[in-house]
Amino acid sequence: MPYFNTGKMFLVPSFDLEVKEQEKIGKFLTLLDNSGVSKIIDKYIKNNTSKGGRPGYNYYHLFATIIYGFAFTRCTLRELADACKYDLRFISLMEQERPTYTKFCDFINKVIVPNEEEIFSLISMEIAKEMNIEMDDAFIDGTKFEANANKYKFVWKPTKHHKRLTVKAGEIIKKHQLFDNYREEELIRSNTLANAITNLKLKKDKLNEITYKNVKKALIGLLEKTLEYEEKEETIGPNRKSYYKTDKDATAMALKADYYSGLGSNIHAAYNVQILVIKGLVFSYYVSQSRTDINDFIDVIDVFAKFYGFWPTRICADAGYGSLDNYRYLEKHNIKNYVKHQSWEGNKSARNPDCYHLNKDDTIACLNEHIGYETKLPYRHPRKAEAVFYKVNGCNSCNWMPFCKRFMMRQDEDFKIFEVVKDLERYKYQSQNNLCSPKGIEMRVNRSIQVEGVFGIEKQDYGYVRFRRRGLEKVSTESMLNFLGLNIAKLFRYYETGKLNKFWAAPDNLEPEVFKKPSWKRLAKKGRKLNIKMKENIGK
């Protein structure tokens, strides 16, 4: 007797959703309507079926289905296409239409990619209104996501090889006097070699046949190689040193997993993603090819100001963003500075403190409180822009001397020269005072909770560690869809509970933090060890 092969006939299939799911989808579609994002989609609707032609899919349904998929299921486009066949939520959103994954892909490339910033800002602003979020305290951090590229298909910038070629080409040009007034280039260009070949032909009668053929062959070989180098240098650009053949916008980077596992020499194709988080929600993002975070700080804040038309009151970030340009940017836009400086951890733990601090009268005081005055050295120029020299005397009788002079070969001099950027020292002092205050302690605690929490959700909870799309523009759109989906998911958690996420608030009786006092005995011992090791390395 068959048990599995018995079929039932249904006249009308049931597509009824649970009341709870219907309310959820209703609120989601109302959010999209109130955001005004429909005005963007309106520009792309051109198919008028009343005049003939094949009817297309409803663009509003496609958009809502994509956003809903990224918010609540974290599905790929192929899974999204399958969901439109078997998942009642997506069947309801598409009104029983069944687009393929290629249709979703085409729609994203056509509609969402060119308007990603406007779409994100409109919907995020509506979410902020729904949740009554005040955008005062902002937190910035970045991470690297692996690109969709073959890890063995990377290309390094050929600067070193191009310089060798330049020397070789210059020797040939000078030897045979192919130019009247030849000026050596840092990196020889292809048009220079092409002109050299042309000039060689004009001097053919003055050279014997064998020499002419050998020189011509050499120059043609150099020209072909130069064209190859120029193509690679143009693809890489001025601000990076590598690209990948399968995704030319991806850059070779060591991911955090490699860093923490001790495999920092491993490289992967990756992008650097910066986010600005307020109350656990992402309100600004920036995808770049930078290998470090420090140069992307201003960009992610500029994107926020572009989205919403104002700047946050306070911004907190870790020491990877502490630079003079970033501090000046915060002061220019009246943003209170809670960004750690790069020697923060050393000063806080007293294990590697700064050897001096700037006084209010523009003098400096070393660790032993000896006063240093600004001086000019005729035999030496500052290595840093805007830096000046300060001289502190009395080093030979100082207990701190082995630490202060730990990287110096000569330690018998009774003075120490410090190279000081005054503005940077002032901003460091300002940042340190703000971060040690009760509000600063609250900002530091919440930074690790909020912004690190977003990356934790993306990487650990959702398992999202690798981009699916290729190219900087499409990768940026993919990031936007993921962060927008995260914001919408948190909004619906707010709908269910009726409460905002509670983050740590500093109690009224919290005292400002005071750094530990450094011990000269321990630091002097550390300084001697480092100095001995440095001399041994130089001797090798």
Summary of the structure (lengths in Angstrom):
residues: 540
radius of gyration: 31.2
end to end distance: 87.1
largest distance: 104.3
contacts: 1580
relative contact order: 0.11
helix: 51%
strand: 13%
